[in-house]
Amino acid sequence: MPDANGRNRNATLEDVARATGGKLSGAGDATASVVLDVTHDSREARGGSLFVAIQGAKFDAHSFVGQVMAEGALGVISERARPADFAGAWIEVADARAALARAAAEVQGHPSRELKLVGITGTNGKTTTAHLLAAVCEAAGERVAVLGTVGYRIGSEQFRAEHTTPEASAVQRFLRRAVGAGCTVAVMESSSQALDLRRCDALDYDVAVFTNLTQDHLDYHRTMEDYFAAKRRLFDGRLGAPPRISVVNVDDPYGVRLAEELKAHGARVITFALGAEADVRARAVEYTLEGMRFTLSAPGIESQVRSPLVGRPHIYNMLAAAACGLALGYDLEVSARAFATCAGAPGRFERVGHDAGDFAVVVDYAHTDDALRNVLATARDVLTEGGRVITVFGCGGDRDRTKRAPMGEAAATFSDIIILTSDNPRTEDPEAIFADTEVGLNAVGKPYSKIADRREAIFRAVAEARAGDVVVIAGKGHEDYQIIGTQVLHFDDKEVAREALAARQSSR
């Protein structure tokens, strides 16, 4: 059983070897050697821990084996055979990343089995859906833990997020801590890279959610089929066990494929959609810049929803959260009550309040062509007569180049005034990023400005605004930094927008 610190002090080297399917050697009495922790990070290794040596693309963790053993580690998990001169326990496994997940789950006492665990995957909407679902669960009286892009939390305790989905050992520690804090539900975003890198293995999901699939991360996955295959891992049992129920967006063609495949294998699926026939739907939707209202429906039941969130993409997020709520046993009224007050995730069509004029300024995380198209379509939906959409956007450097032209095309198609700027250029020349993006802008043929300095671009957009306009600052959302070269510099779109609004107001 786990102790007061949430560790399962009964997990021995023999238990870990069995859980990972590994070959144990050099352990002495393996039934008496208790493992206190599992890590792939040499800086975390200490007395009683097992170090998982992973051969990465850039670094070989085997070079740290001597260091971790000097720190008191019990031994090593590796895909390699035990060196003849190694003094300590060695577990040889077929897949070190899979072993990291299985070993961590064993040592932490499989905390996901003590929670209602929900995994959310998809290109867009994961973060807002996670926030909405957490609100639904809390409205139902649950204590909730959340792992996601904008942060991690256990109840009301907040933690900074290093990754959308952390490494498997960190996930297991987090879930054990959540159980210890009295949480009954955990909601986690499950990114495609994390699924591919086995960070979500050995988790027992109650519900898995598919939001959508559009082009992104092809610098990593190479093809859309590979990208979809990574997402599919959350649903098809390759993580260890399939979820009890899958929740799938069937307005998305990949969602249709996924739902059909799952149903063909006898899986329980709850579908949601705005256009297609589905189990959970929205009708009579009304959009304003102050929020939305619609009728939320499921077989045999309906509920009226009013939400401060704005735009069609958020309807999908609410449908996903409501469908999850049904899967978890909550009725639609619980979801409607939660949606009435939940403001969603930071940096997702987030308005910047001001008194500088009768126009709106919105910050959004959109950094793919589909997400940018959605946020700009949302802005157009709420324009008053004579209003214009003014868009500030850029594309990230050292990342998927193939989405740059489509992002330019999306910006040009849905904007009236376009300012192309830097996002996180990293080590790439901003002009080279501009050139790729301009292919899409020029395909539409709409005039645009180029301002590499993001601060200057935001000031220009705010200065251009007039009554009825919506200024959209896209790409960074909740992020409070900009990466230029190898430097990480403080930069918050909301802060800069407020400064630009104050400057506009003072100049009048």
Secondary structure as the mmCIF struct_conf table of DSSP 4:
data_model
#
loop_
_struct_conf.conf_type_id
_struct_conf.id
_struct_conf.beg_label_comp_id
_struct_conf.beg_label_asym_id
_struct_conf.beg_label_seq_id
_struct_conf.end_label_comp_id
_struct_conf.end_label_asym_id
_struct_conf.end_label_seq_id
STRN STRN1 PRO A 2 PRO A 2
TURN_TY1_P TURN_TY1_P1 ALA A 4 ASN A 5
BEND BEND1 GLY A 6 GLY A 6
STRN STRN2 ASN A 8 ASN A 8
TURN_TY1_P TURN_TY1_P2 ARG A 9 ASN A 10
STRN STRN3 THR A 12 THR A 12
HELX_RH_AL_P HELX_RH_AL_P1 LEU A 13 THR A 20
TURN_TY1_P TURN_TY1_P3 GLY A 21 GLY A 21
STRN STRN4 LYS A 23 SER A 25
BEND BEND2 GLY A 26 GLY A 26
BEND BEND3 GLY A 28 ASP A 29
TURN_TY1_P TURN_TY1_P4 ALA A 30 ALA A 32
STRN STRN5 VAL A 34 VAL A 34
STRN STRN6 ASP A 37 THR A 39
BEND BEND4 HIS A 40 HIS A 40
HELX_RH_3T_P HELX_RH_3T_P1 SER A 42 GLU A 44
TURN_TY1_P TURN_TY1_P5 GLY A 47 GLY A 48
STRN STRN7 SER A 49 VAL A 52
STRN STRN8 GLN A 55 GLN A 55
BEND BEND5 ALA A 57 LYS A 58
STRN STRN9 ASP A 60 ASP A 60
HELX_RH_3T_P HELX_RH_3T_P2 ALA A 61 PHE A 64
HELX_RH_AL_P HELX_RH_AL_P2 VAL A 65 ALA A 70
TURN_TY1_P TURN_TY1_P6 GLU A 71 GLY A 72
STRN STRN10 GLY A 75 SER A 78
BEND BEND6 GLU A 79 ARG A 80
HELX_LH_PP_P HELX_LH_PP_P1 ALA A 81 PRO A 83
TURN_TY1_P TURN_TY1_P7 ALA A 84 ASP A 85
BEND BEND7 GLY A 88 GLY A 88
STRN STRN11 ALA A 89 GLU A 92
BEND BEND8 ALA A 94 ALA A 94
HELX_RH_AL_P HELX_RH_AL_P3 ALA A 96 VAL A 107
TURN_TY1_P TURN_TY1_P8 GLN A 108 GLY A 109
HELX_RH_3T_P HELX_RH_3T_P3 PRO A 111 GLU A 114
BEND BEND9 LEU A 115 LEU A 115
STRN STRN12 LYS A 116 THR A 121
BEND BEND10 GLY A 122 GLY A 125
HELX_RH_AL_P HELX_RH_AL_P4 LYS A 126 ALA A 139
TURN_TY1_P TURN_TY1_P9 ALA A 140 GLY A 141
STRN STRN13 VAL A 144 GLY A 148
TURN_TY1_P TURN_TY1_P10 THR A 149 VAL A 150
STRN STRN14 GLY A 151 ILE A 154
TURN_TY1_P TURN_TY1_P11 GLY A 155 SER A 156
STRN STRN15 GLU A 157 PHE A 159
BEND BEND11 GLU A 162 THR A 165
HELX_RH_AL_P HELX_RH_AL_P5 ALA A 168 GLY A 180
TURN_TY1_P TURN_TY1_P12 ALA A 181 GLY A 182
STRN STRN16 VAL A 185 GLU A 189
HELX_RH_AL_P HELX_RH_AL_P6 SER A 192 ASP A 196
TURN_TY1_P TURN_TY1_P13 LEU A 197 ALA A 202
BEND BEND12 ASP A 206 ASP A 206
STRN STRN17 VAL A 207 PHE A 210
BEND BEND13 GLN A 215 GLN A 215
HELX_RH_AL_P HELX_RH_AL_P7 LEU A 218 HIS A 221
BEND BEND14 THR A 223 THR A 223
HELX_RH_AL_P HELX_RH_AL_P8 MET A 224 ARG A 232
TURN_TY1_P TURN_TY1_P14 ARG A 233 PHE A 235
BEND BEND15 ASP A 236 GLY A 237
TURN_TY1_P TURN_TY1_P15 ARG A 238 LEU A 239
BEND BEND16 GLY A 240 ALA A 241
BEND BEND17 ARG A 244 ARG A 244
STRN STRN18 ILE A 245 ASN A 249
TURN_TY1_P TURN_TY1_P16 VAL A 250 ASP A 251
BEND BEND18 ASP A 252 ASP A 252
HELX_RH_AL_P HELX_RH_AL_P9 PRO A 253 ALA A 264
TURN_TY1_P TURN_TY1_P17 HIS A 265 GLY A 266
STRN STRN19 VAL A 269 ALA A 273
BEND BEND19 LEU A 274 ALA A 276
BEND BEND20 ASP A 279 ASP A 279
STRN STRN20 VAL A 280 THR A 288
TURN_TY1_P TURN_TY1_P18 LEU A 289 GLU A 290
STRN STRN21 GLY A 291 ALA A 298
TURN_TY1_P TURN_TY1_P19 PRO A 299 GLY A 300
STRN STRN22 ILE A 301 SER A 307
BEND BEND21 PRO A 308 PRO A 308
BEND BEND22 GLY A 311 GLY A 311
HELX_RH_AL_P HELX_RH_AL_P10 ARG A 312 ALA A 327
TURN_TY1_P TURN_TY1_P20 LEU A 328 GLY A 329
HELX_RH_AL_P HELX_RH_AL_P11 LEU A 332 PHE A 339
TURN_TY1_P TURN_TY1_P21 ALA A 340 THR A 341
BEND BEND23 ALA A 345 ALA A 345
TURN_TY1_P TURN_TY1_P22 PRO A 346 GLY A 347
BEND BEND24 ARG A 348 PHE A 349
STRN STRN23 GLU A 350 ARG A 351
BEND BEND25 ASP A 355 ASP A 358
STRN STRN24 ALA A 360 ASP A 364
BEND BEND26 THR A 368 THR A 368
HELX_RH_AL_P HELX_RH_AL_P12 ASP A 369 ASP A 381
TURN_TY1_P TURN_TY1_P23 VAL A 382 VAL A 382
HELX_LH_PP_P HELX_LH_PP_P2 LEU A 383 THR A 384
TURN_TY1_P TURN_TY1_P24 GLU A 385 GLY A 386
STRN STRN25 VAL A 389 PHE A 393
TURN_TY1_P TURN_TY1_P25 GLY A 397 ASP A 398
BEND BEND27 ARG A 399 ARG A 399
HELX_RH_3T_P HELX_RH_3T_P4 ARG A 401 LYS A 403
HELX_RH_AL_P HELX_RH_AL_P13 ARG A 404 PHE A 414
BEND BEND28 ASP A 416 ASP A 416
STRN STRN26 ILE A 417 LEU A 420
BEND BEND29 ASP A 423 ASP A 423
STRN STRN27 ARG A 426 ARG A 426
TURN_TY1_P TURN_TY1_P26 THR A 427 THR A 427
BEND BEND30 GLU A 428 GLU A 428
HELX_RH_AL_P HELX_RH_AL_P14 PRO A 430 VAL A 444
TURN_TY1_P TURN_TY1_P27 GLY A 445 GLY A 445
STRN STRN28 SER A 449 LYS A 450
BEND BEND31 ALA A 452 ALA A 452
HELX_RH_AL_P HELX_RH_AL_P15 ARG A 454 GLU A 464
TURN_TY1_P TURN_TY1_P28 ALA A 467 GLY A 468
STRN STRN29 VAL A 470 ALA A 474
BEND BEND32 GLY A 475 GLY A 475
TURN_TY1_P TURN_TY1_P29 GLY A 477 HIS A 478
STRN STRN30 TYR A 481 ILE A 484
TURN_TY1_P TURN_TY1_P30 GLY A 485 THR A 486
STRN STRN31 GLN A 487 HIS A 490
HELX_RH_AL_P HELX_RH_AL_P16 ASP A 493 SER A 506
TURN_TY1_P TURN_TY1_P31 SER A 507 SER A 507
#
